[in-house]
Amino acid sequence: MSGAAALGVSTFPLSAEEKEDSGKKLKIVVVGAHPDDPETGCGGTMILLAEEGHEVVSAYLTRGEAGIRGKSHEEAARIRTAEALESCKTMNARAVFLNQVDGSCEITPGRYTEMYDFINTEKPDLVFTHWPVDEHRDHRICSILVYDAWLKTGKSFGLYYFEVESGGQTQNFAPTNFVDISPVIEKKHTACNCHVSQDIPRVYREFHEHMEKFRGLQASCNYAEAFIRHNQSSLQII
């Protein structure tokens, strides 16, 4: 036994049998803490889902206000918002910006309500967000807010967690599902490279490329993205 099976996990193509026979088009919401988190964490999966005709929403908890050294919050937010919009065009995703501030994200009753209202308005079939065991506080906060909204909606959508810079940021990530992104790897890289302010070529070489190839080895393909599926989720398509 080799590959994913040896690890007790499974790989699922995007056209898995779990999809409804009616061919219903799904709404997919990906919630990341900063511009570039959805793209680097699961951009390939987002592209594949969009190519199948599903509606994909890329939601950013912040506009990356603290993410460019030497720039004010206002200038950094303007630059990184433009980068995210360009990236979403490449992925054929709709961008949504929530109202928190990079580096100062909060978990408060009001913030719980804000995330619930957003997700309840979108009424997604699937949501992807950060794995909560992460060195970046904003990532942890984003994950917990989404998890709380999932509970408050009665677990009405499938909930999956993605990884970013595993070992450096995401910790203790043991995937349950993989998606073969080999057919769209160049398009994913194009989407990620829209985030010029984040020195993406270097970051990609140091972190994301290794993740994609390693997860590909686990899934017996060239490049893959890995996810942890919340085992009480109501819908599974990957």
The 8 nearest C-alpha neighbors of each residue, nearest first, counted from 0:
[[1, 5, 4, 2, 3, 6, 7, 219],
 [2, 0, 5, 4, 3, 6, 217, 219],
 [1, 3, 217, 4, 5, 219, 218, 216],
 [4, 2, 217, 6, 218, 5, 8, 9],
 [3, 5, 7, 6, 2, 8, 1, 9],
 [6, 4, 1, 3, 7, 0, 2, 8],
 [7, 5, 3, 4, 8, 2, 1, 217],
 [6, 8, 4, 5, 3, 9, 175, 2],
 [9, 7, 175, 3, 6, 4, 176, 10],
 [10, 8, 176, 3, 4, 175, 11, 7],
 [9, 11, 177, 176, 218, 178, 12, 3],
 [10, 12, 237, 15, 13, 177, 178, 9],
 [13, 11, 14, 15, 237, 178, 10, 179],
 [12, 14, 15, 237, 11, 236, 178, 48],
 [13, 15, 12, 16, 18, 236, 237, 11],
 [16, 14, 17, 12, 13, 236, 18, 11],
 [15, 17, 18, 14, 236, 19, 20, 12],
 [16, 18, 15, 236, 235, 19, 237, 14],
 [19, 17, 16, 236, 15, 20, 14, 22],
 [18, 20, 21, 22, 17, 23, 16, 236],
 [21, 19, 22, 18, 23, 16, 17, 15],
 [20, 22, 19, 23, 18, 24, 25, 17],
 [23, 21, 20, 19, 24, 18, 25, 52],
 [24, 22, 21, 25, 19, 20, 18, 53],
 [23, 25, 53, 22, 52, 26, 54, 51],
 [24, 26, 53, 124, 23, 54, 27, 123],
 [25, 27, 54, 123, 124, 53, 55, 28],
 [26, 28, 55, 125, 123, 126, 54, 56],
 [29, 27, 56, 126, 55, 57, 123, 125],
 [28, 30, 127, 57, 126, 58, 128, 56],
 [31, 29, 58, 128, 59, 127, 57, 28],
 [32, 30, 59, 36, 37, 33, 128, 60],
 [31, 33, 60, 138, 59, 141, 137, 61],
 [34, 32, 61, 63, 59, 36, 31, 35],
 [33, 35, 83, 36, 59, 63, 62, 79],
 [36, 34, 38, 37, 39, 33, 191, 194],
 [37, 35, 31, 39, 38, 33, 34, 40],
 [38, 36, 40, 31, 39, 35, 41, 42],
 [39, 37, 42, 35, 36, 40, 41, 191],
 [38, 40, 36, 37, 42, 41, 35, 191],
 [41, 39, 37, 163, 162, 38, 161, 36],
 [40, 42, 44, 43, 38, 37, 39, 45],
 [43, 41, 38, 45, 44, 187, 39, 37],
 [44, 42, 46, 187, 180, 45, 41, 183],
 [43, 45, 47, 41, 46, 42, 48, 180],
 [44, 46, 42, 48, 43, 47, 49, 41],
 [47, 45, 90, 49, 43, 44, 48, 50],
 [48, 46, 50, 44, 49, 45, 43, 51],
 [47, 49, 51, 45, 50, 46, 53, 44],
 [50, 48, 53, 46, 52, 51, 47, 55],
 [49, 51, 47, 52, 48, 46, 53, 91],
 [52, 50, 48, 49, 53, 47, 24, 46],
 [53, 51, 49, 50, 54, 24, 48, 25],
 [52, 54, 49, 25, 24, 48, 51, 26],
 [55, 53, 26, 27, 49, 25, 52, 56],
 [54, 56, 27, 92, 28, 26, 49, 53],
 [57, 55, 93, 28, 92, 94, 27, 58],
 [58, 56, 94, 29, 93, 28, 92, 95],
 [59, 57, 95, 30, 96, 94, 29, 56],
 [58, 60, 96, 31, 61, 33, 32, 30],
 [59, 61, 32, 97, 99, 31, 33, 96],
 [62, 60, 99, 100, 33, 59, 101, 63],
 [61, 63, 76, 64, 80, 33, 34, 79],
 [64, 62, 66, 101, 33, 61, 65, 76],
 [63, 65, 72, 76, 75, 101, 62, 66],
 [66, 64, 101, 63, 72, 67, 102, 75],
 [65, 67, 63, 64, 68, 75, 101, 197],
 [68, 66, 70, 75, 65, 69, 196, 197],
 [67, 69, 70, 66, 65, 71, 75, 196],
 [68, 70, 67, 71, 75, 66, 65, 72],
 [71, 69, 68, 67, 75, 74, 72, 73],
 [70, 72, 74, 73, 75, 69, 64, 65],
 [71, 73, 64, 75, 74, 65, 76, 70],
 [72, 74, 76, 71, 75, 77, 64, 70],
 [73, 75, 77, 71, 76, 72, 70, 78],
 [74, 76, 64, 78, 72, 77, 73, 70],
 [77, 75, 64, 62, 73, 79, 74, 78],
 [76, 78, 74, 80, 75, 79, 73, 81],
 [79, 77, 75, 81, 76, 80, 74, 82],
 [78, 80, 82, 76, 81, 77, 75, 83],
 [79, 81, 83, 77, 82, 78, 76, 62],
 [80, 82, 84, 78, 79, 83, 85, 77],
 [83, 81, 79, 85, 194, 80, 84, 193],
 [82, 84, 86, 80, 85, 81, 34, 87],
 [85, 83, 87, 81, 86, 82, 80, 94],
 [86, 84, 88, 82, 83, 87, 81, 193],
 [85, 87, 190, 83, 89, 88, 84, 193],
 [86, 88, 92, 90, 84, 89, 85, 91],
 [89, 87, 91, 85, 86, 90, 92, 84],
 [88, 90, 86, 87, 91, 190, 85, 186],
 [89, 91, 87, 46, 92, 88, 86, 190],
 [92, 90, 88, 89, 87, 49, 93, 46],
 [93, 91, 87, 55, 90, 56, 57, 94],
 [92, 94, 56, 57, 55, 87, 95, 91],
 [95, 93, 57, 58, 56, 87, 92, 84],
 [96, 94, 58, 57, 59, 97, 93, 56],
 [97, 95, 59, 58, 60, 61, 98, 94],
 [98, 96, 60, 59, 61, 99, 95, 58],
 [97, 99, 61, 60, 96, 100, 62, 113],
 [98, 100, 61, 104, 60, 97, 101, 103],
 [101, 99, 61, 103, 104, 102, 64, 98],
 [100, 102, 63, 64, 61, 65, 103, 104],
 [103, 101, 104, 100, 65, 137, 136, 64],
 [104, 102, 100, 101, 105, 99, 137, 136],
 [105, 103, 99, 100, 137, 102, 101, 140],
 [106, 104, 107, 103, 140, 110, 99, 137],
 [105, 107, 110, 140, 111, 108, 104, 144],
 [106, 108, 110, 109, 105, 111, 112, 144],
 [109, 107, 111, 110, 112, 106, 113, 105],
 [108, 110, 112, 107, 111, 113, 106, 114],
 [109, 111, 113, 107, 112, 108, 106, 114],
 [110, 112, 108, 114, 109, 113, 144, 115],
 [111, 113, 115, 109, 110, 114, 116, 108],
 [112, 114, 110, 116, 111, 115, 109, 117],
 [115, 113, 117, 111, 116, 112, 118, 110],
 [116, 114, 148, 112, 118, 117, 113, 119],
 [115, 117, 119, 113, 114, 118, 112, 120],
 [118, 116, 114, 120, 115, 119, 113, 121],
 [119, 117, 121, 115, 120, 116, 122, 114],
 [118, 120, 116, 122, 121, 117, 115, 152],
 [119, 121, 117, 118, 122, 116, 115, 123],
 [120, 122, 118, 119, 123, 117, 28, 26],
 [123, 121, 119, 120, 118, 124, 26, 156],
 [124, 122, 26, 125, 121, 27, 28, 156],
 [123, 125, 156, 26, 25, 27, 157, 122],
 [126, 124, 157, 27, 156, 123, 158, 28],
 [125, 127, 28, 158, 29, 27, 157, 159],
 [126, 128, 29, 159, 160, 158, 30, 28],
 [129, 127, 30, 160, 29, 142, 31, 161],
 [130, 128, 142, 160, 161, 131, 138, 162],
 [129, 131, 160, 132, 161, 162, 142, 128],
 [132, 130, 139, 142, 133, 129, 143, 138],
 [133, 131, 170, 130, 169, 139, 134, 171],
 [134, 132, 169, 168, 135, 170, 131, 139],
 [133, 135, 168, 136, 169, 132, 170, 167],
 [136, 134, 138, 133, 137, 168, 139, 169],
 [135, 137, 139, 138, 140, 134, 133, 102],
 [136, 138, 140, 139, 135, 104, 32, 141],
 [139, 137, 141, 135, 136, 140, 32, 129],
 [140, 138, 131, 136, 142, 137, 141, 133],
 [139, 141, 137, 143, 142, 138, 144, 136],
 [142, 140, 138, 144, 139, 143, 32, 137],
 [141, 143, 129, 139, 145, 131, 140, 144],
 [142, 144, 146, 140, 145, 141, 147, 139],
 [143, 145, 147, 141, 146, 142, 111, 140],
 [146, 144, 148, 142, 147, 143, 149, 141],
 [145, 147, 143, 149, 148, 144, 142, 150],
 [146, 148, 150, 144, 149, 145, 143, 151],
 [147, 149, 115, 151, 145, 150, 146, 152],
 [150, 148, 154, 146, 152, 147, 151, 145],
 [151, 149, 147, 153, 154, 148, 152, 146],
 [150, 152, 148, 153, 149, 147, 154, 115],
 [153, 151, 149, 150, 154, 155, 148, 119],
 [152, 154, 150, 155, 151, 149, 156, 148],
 [155, 153, 149, 150, 152, 156, 232, 233],
 [154, 156, 153, 152, 233, 149, 157, 232],
 [157, 155, 124, 125, 154, 233, 234, 158],
 [156, 158, 232, 125, 234, 233, 235, 126],
 [157, 159, 126, 229, 232, 125, 127, 228],
 [160, 158, 228, 127, 227, 229, 226, 126],
 [159, 161, 130, 128, 227, 129, 226, 127],
 [162, 160, 226, 129, 40, 130, 128, 225],
 [161, 163, 40, 169, 165, 130, 129, 164],
 [162, 164, 40, 165, 169, 168, 39, 161],
 [165, 163, 168, 167, 206, 169, 166, 207],
 [166, 164, 169, 167, 163, 168, 170, 162],
 [165, 167, 170, 168, 169, 164, 171, 172],
 [166, 168, 165, 164, 169, 170, 134, 163],
 [167, 169, 134, 133, 164, 165, 166, 135],
 [170, 168, 133, 165, 163, 162, 166, 164],
 [169, 171, 166, 133, 172, 132, 165, 168],
 [172, 170, 173, 132, 169, 166, 165, 133],
 [171, 173, 170, 174, 169, 162, 165, 130],
 [172, 174, 171, 175, 227, 226, 225, 8],
 [175, 173, 227, 226, 176, 225, 172, 8],
 [174, 176, 227, 8, 226, 228, 9, 173],
 [177, 175, 226, 10, 9, 174, 225, 227],
 [176, 178, 225, 10, 224, 226, 223, 11],
 [177, 179, 224, 223, 180, 12, 11, 225],
 [178, 180, 223, 181, 222, 220, 177, 224],
 [181, 179, 223, 43, 183, 182, 222, 184],
 [180, 182, 222, 184, 183, 179, 221, 223],
 [183, 181, 180, 184, 179, 185, 47, 186],
 [184, 182, 186, 181, 180, 185, 43, 187],
 [183, 185, 187, 181, 186, 180, 182, 188],
 [186, 184, 188, 187, 183, 189, 182, 181],
 [185, 187, 189, 183, 188, 184, 190, 89],
 [188, 186, 184, 190, 43, 185, 189, 42],
 [187, 189, 191, 185, 190, 186, 192, 184],
 [188, 190, 186, 192, 187, 191, 185, 193],
 [191, 189, 86, 187, 188, 192, 193, 89],
 [190, 192, 188, 193, 189, 38, 194, 187],
 [191, 193, 189, 194, 190, 199, 188, 195],
 [192, 194, 191, 86, 190, 195, 82, 85],
 [195, 193, 192, 82, 196, 197, 191, 199],
 [194, 196, 197, 193, 198, 192, 199, 82],
 [197, 195, 194, 198, 67, 79, 199, 78],
 [196, 198, 199, 195, 194, 67, 66, 202],
 [199, 197, 196, 200, 201, 195, 202, 194],
 [198, 200, 202, 197, 201, 203, 192, 195],
 [201, 199, 203, 202, 198, 204, 192, 195],
 [202, 200, 204, 203, 199, 198, 205, 206],
 [203, 201, 199, 205, 204, 200, 206, 198],
 [202, 204, 207, 200, 206, 201, 205, 208],
 [205, 203, 201, 202, 208, 206, 200, 207],
 [206, 204, 202, 203, 201, 207, 208, 209],
 [207, 205, 203, 164, 209, 204, 208, 202],
 [206, 208, 203, 210, 209, 211, 164, 204],
 [207, 209, 211, 210, 203, 204, 206, 212],
 [208, 210, 212, 207, 211, 206, 213, 205],
 [211, 209, 207, 213, 208, 212, 214, 206],
 [212, 210, 222, 223, 208, 214, 209, 213],
 [211, 213, 215, 222, 209, 210, 214, 208],
 [214, 212, 216, 210, 215, 211, 209, 217],
 [215, 213, 217, 223, 211, 216, 212, 210],
 [216, 214, 222, 223, 220, 212, 221, 218],
 [215, 217, 219, 213, 214, 218, 220, 212],
 [216, 218, 2, 214, 3, 215, 219, 213],
 [217, 219, 215, 3, 216, 220, 2, 214],
 [220, 218, 216, 217, 215, 2, 221, 3],
 [221, 219, 215, 218, 222, 216, 179, 223],
 [220, 222, 215, 181, 212, 216, 223, 219],
 [223, 221, 215, 211, 181, 212, 180, 220],
 [224, 222, 215, 179, 180, 214, 211, 178],
 [225, 223, 178, 177, 211, 214, 41, 179],
 [224, 226, 177, 174, 176, 214, 223, 178],
 [227, 225, 161, 174, 176, 160, 175, 159],
 [226, 228, 174, 175, 160, 159, 176, 229],
 [229, 227, 159, 230, 158, 175, 226, 160],
 [230, 228, 231, 232, 158, 159, 227, 157],
 [229, 231, 232, 228, 158, 233, 227, 157],
 [232, 230, 229, 233, 154, 157, 158, 228],
 [233, 231, 157, 230, 229, 234, 158, 154],
 [232, 234, 157, 156, 155, 231, 154, 235],
 [235, 233, 157, 232, 156, 236, 124, 125],
 [234, 236, 237, 157, 17, 233, 232, 18],
 [237, 235, 17, 18, 15, 13, 234, 14],
 [236, 11, 13, 235, 12, 15, 176, 178]]
